[in-house]
Amino acid sequence: MRRFISTFSLTSKQWGLLLLLPIFFSMSISYVITSYIVHGKAREVGNFNLERLEELLAQSESINQFAITLKEGDCGKLSEYMRFKPYYRGVILFNEKAMYCSSTAGDIDLPLNSLLPENKLADSAHYIVPETPARSGVPAIISISKNVETHRGSIVVIEGEYFVDAFIQPEVFPRLVSNVVLGLHGATLPSVPNFGDGEIISVLADDKEFVILLELSREFFRHFFWIYFGVSLPICFIIVLLSGLLFLRKKYRHSLADDIRSGIENEEFFLVYQPVICAEDGKSKGVEALVRWQHPQMGLVRPDLFIPIAEEGKLIVPLTNYIFERALKDFADMKVEPGFRIAFNVAPEHFTQDDIESKFIHLRDSLERIGVKPLIEITERQLLTPDIFQCIESLRQLGILVAIDGFGTGQTTLSLLQTMPLDYLKIDKCFIDTIGQDSVTSHVLDTIIELSHKMNYVVVAEGVETQEQADYLTSRQVHFLQGYLFAKPMKLADLKLWLVEHFKH
Ligand SMILES: Nc1nc2c(ncn2[C@@H]2O[C@H](COP(=O)(O)O[C@H]3[C@@H](O)[C@H](n4cnc5c(=O)[nH]c(N)nc54)O[C@@H]3COP(=O)(O)O)[C@@H](O)[C@H]2O)c(=O)[nH]1
C-alpha cells in the first residue's frame, strides 16, 4: 500500500477534492434516494386514503339508495338507519320545494340552496361544502342522489374534518406528512388550507375526481436524509478515493513514462555496480550493473518503481540500450582481471527488436576489447515464450552468457528450466532468506540448487546478507554469491576503489 501511495504525490488541492467529492456525492445520492422514498411513501398514503374515501362514497351510494325509497313521512326510519354509521354526519331528504327531513334533526324545512346553489342538487355528484345546517362553519363532503321523475332526492353528509384528521399515516417517527388537504371541484377541506413551507405533492384519485394534497414533513425528510448520508458516505468515500487514486496513479504513470523518455535523452540515468563473488576463492569475478535515475525534480528514483513503468510504457528497450552504452563508457578505461563479467538486466521484450543480433555483437565486441564478458540476466517478470527461447539460444551462440534472474519468483517453472538454454541461474533473495529456517521454501532452495547442478548451470545466489547464508551456499556448491555481505551496489568511482582494494588481498 505504501508503495502504491508513494507512486504519486498529491497537492493539498487534490487531497481536498478527494475528501470533498465523497461528501458531495453522498449528499446528492442521499437527497435523491430520500426524495424518492418520501415521495413514494406519501403517494402510498395518499392512495390508501383515497381508497378509504372511495369506500365511504360507495357506502354513501347505498345510503342514498335506501333514503330515496323512503316516503315523506318516514323520517324516523332514516334516523334509525343512520344510528351506527360513524363517518357520516347525517342524511338530508329533499323534494322539489325544500329539504324536509334530516337523520339528525328529524322533520325540517330548509330551502333547497341551504348547502349548495339549488341547481347543483340536480346532479348526482359529490361536493365539498364549507358548512352544513347541522354544524355551521364545519366543512363536509356531500354525496347527492336525485330521482329525476319524482324530483325527490337525498344528500349524504360525510364528516369532512373527521376524515382528514383520521388520515392514516404509516407508523413512523417523525410523521411523514405535516398537512393534508382534500380537494374537489375547486373546494378544499379544510376550507382554508394551512400549508407551511414543506414540499407539497398531489395524489389524484383514479377517476380524477378527488385530489389529496400532502405537505411533506421536513423532519421526516431530514431524518431519512441523514440516515442515508451516514450509510452512503463511507461507501462514496471508498469509491471516490480508490477511483481518484487510480486515476491519478494512471496520470502519474503516464507522466512518469514521459519523464523516462526525456530522462534517457538527458542522460539522467546512471549505473551502480554490485560485485559478484566467487564462492570458492572469495574473489570478485564481475559486477551486476544496476540502473539508477536522478530525476530533476523527484531526486533519486528507485528502479523497482520506474522499471515496471518503463516496461509498461514500451520504454524498457531504449532504456536497456542506453544502459549498455553507459556501461561501455564507464568501463572504457578500466583495468579488470581477464574474464571479468558485467551482468545486465534485460527484459524479455528487449529481444523483440529487429536488429537485436547486431546490437549484442556490438556490446560483446566492445566489452571484449577491455577483457570483459557480457552476461545477460533475463528478468522473468513476463512469460518466456518459445520465440524468446530462440533468441536466448542465438545469444549464447554469439558467445554471450545468459542467466535467468530471480529464479522462482516469476513465471518460469522447474519443468521449463529443463528445456531452457541457459548458462547461469540466479536464485532469488527470497529463497536465500530461508537459510537457517525450517520452512517449506528452504527445501525449495535445495531443490533448485540440485536441479541447476544436474543441468550444469552456473549457480549465483543473490541477496546474501549473512555469513551463515554464504557458508550454507558454499557448502551446497553454489558458484557465485552476491549481496550486502560482500558489497552494496556502488557508483563507478567507488567500484574502482573497491576493486583495487579487493584485488590487493
Ligand atoms: N531491466 C532492468 N532492471 C533493473 C535494472 N537495474 C535494476 N533493475 C531491477 O530493479 C529492481 C530493483 O533493483 P535494485 O534496487 O537495484 O536492487 C538490486 C540490489 O541492490 C538488491 N540487492 C543485492 N544484494 C542485496 C542484499 O544483500 N540485500 C538486499 N536487501 N538487496 C540486495 O537486489 C536487486 C538486484 O536484483 P536482481 O536484478 O534481481 O539481481 C530489481 O528487480 C532489478 O532487477 C536494469 O538496468 N534493467
PDBQT file of the ligand as one rigid body, heavy atoms in Angstrom, charges set to zero:
ROOT
HETATM    1  N1  LIG A 601      15.543  -4.255 -16.621  1.00  0.00    +0.000 N 
HETATM    2  C1  LIG A 601      16.323  -3.756 -15.669  1.00  0.00    +0.000 A 
HETATM    3  N2  LIG A 601      16.001  -3.923 -14.368  1.00  0.00    +0.000 NA
HETATM    4  C2  LIG A 601      16.812  -3.388 -13.442  1.00  0.00    +0.000 A 
HETATM    5  C3  LIG A 601      17.974  -2.680 -13.766  1.00  0.00    +0.000 A 
HETATM    6  N3  LIG A 601      18.560  -2.266 -12.607  1.00  0.00    +0.000 NA
HETATM    7  C4  LIG A 601      17.803  -2.716 -11.606  1.00  0.00    +0.000 A 
HETATM    8  N4  LIG A 601      16.753  -3.385 -12.101  1.00  0.00    +0.000 N 
HETATM    9  C5  LIG A 601      15.712  -4.092 -11.380  1.00  0.00    +0.000 C 
HETATM   10  O1  LIG A 601      15.146  -3.242 -10.431  1.00  0.00    +0.000 OA
HETATM   11  C6  LIG A 601      14.867  -3.988  -9.256  1.00  0.00    +0.000 C 
HETATM   12  C7  LIG A 601      15.479  -3.346  -8.036  1.00  0.00    +0.000 C 
HETATM   13  O2  LIG A 601      16.855  -3.241  -8.241  1.00  0.00    +0.000 OA
HETATM   14  P1  LIG A 601      17.808  -2.574  -7.173  1.00  0.00    +0.000 P 
HETATM   15  O3  LIG A 601      17.077  -1.606  -6.341  1.00  0.00    +0.000 OA
HETATM   16  O4  LIG A 601      18.996  -2.118  -7.929  1.00  0.00    +0.000 OA
HETATM   17  O5  LIG A 601      18.146  -3.766  -6.210  1.00  0.00    +0.000 OA
HETATM   18  C8  LIG A 601      19.143  -4.691  -6.561  1.00  0.00    +0.000 C 
HETATM   19  C9  LIG A 601      20.156  -4.827  -5.454  1.00  0.00    +0.000 C 
HETATM   20  O6  LIG A 601      20.502  -3.603  -4.889  1.00  0.00    +0.000 OA
HETATM   21  C10 LIG A 601      19.416  -5.692  -4.480  1.00  0.00    +0.000 C 
HETATM   22  N5  LIG A 601      20.327  -6.436  -3.614  1.00  0.00    +0.000 N 
HETATM   23  C11 LIG A 601      21.515  -7.020  -3.911  1.00  0.00    +0.000 A 
HETATM   24  N6  LIG A 601      22.033  -7.618  -2.822  1.00  0.00    +0.000 NA
HETATM   25  C12 LIG A 601      21.152  -7.410  -1.812  1.00  0.00    +0.000 A 
HETATM   26  C13 LIG A 601      21.132  -7.767  -0.430  1.00  0.00    +0.000 A 
HETATM   27  O7  LIG A 601      22.028  -8.437   0.082  1.00  0.00    +0.000 OA
HETATM   28  N7  LIG A 601      20.059  -7.361   0.301  1.00  0.00    +0.000 N 
HETATM   29  C14 LIG A 601      19.035  -6.636  -0.273  1.00  0.00    +0.000 A 
HETATM   30  N8  LIG A 601      18.023  -6.278   0.510  1.00  0.00    +0.000 N 
HETATM   31  N9  LIG A 601      19.043  -6.285  -1.578  1.00  0.00    +0.000 NA
HETATM   32  C15 LIG A 601      20.069  -6.653  -2.320  1.00  0.00    +0.000 A 
HETATM   33  O8  LIG A 601      18.755  -6.627  -5.303  1.00  0.00    +0.000 OA
HETATM   34  C16 LIG A 601      18.494  -6.036  -6.567  1.00  0.00    +0.000 C 
HETATM   35  C17 LIG A 601      19.167  -6.898  -7.630  1.00  0.00    +0.000 C 
HETATM   36  O9  LIG A 601      18.145  -7.608  -8.185  1.00  0.00    +0.000 OA
HETATM   37  P2  LIG A 601      18.429  -8.548  -9.454  1.00  0.00    +0.000 P 
HETATM   38  O10 LIG A 601      18.426  -7.676 -10.657  1.00  0.00    +0.000 OA
HETATM   39  O11 LIG A 601      17.257  -9.459  -9.427  1.00  0.00    +0.000 OA
HETATM   40  O12 LIG A 601      19.717  -9.203  -9.236  1.00  0.00    +0.000 OA
HETATM   41  C18 LIG A 601      15.391  -5.402  -9.465  1.00  0.00    +0.000 C 
HETATM   42  O13 LIG A 601      14.315  -6.224  -9.843  1.00  0.00    +0.000 OA
HETATM   43  C19 LIG A 601      16.302  -5.237 -10.604  1.00  0.00    +0.000 C 
HETATM   44  O14 LIG A 601      16.343  -6.393 -11.423  1.00  0.00    +0.000 OA
HETATM   45  C20 LIG A 601      18.276  -2.540 -15.140  1.00  0.00    +0.000 A 
HETATM   46  O15 LIG A 601      19.287  -1.949 -15.506  1.00  0.00    +0.000 OA
HETATM   47  N10 LIG A 601      17.431  -3.095 -16.049  1.00  0.00    +0.000 N 
ENDROOT
TORSDOF 0
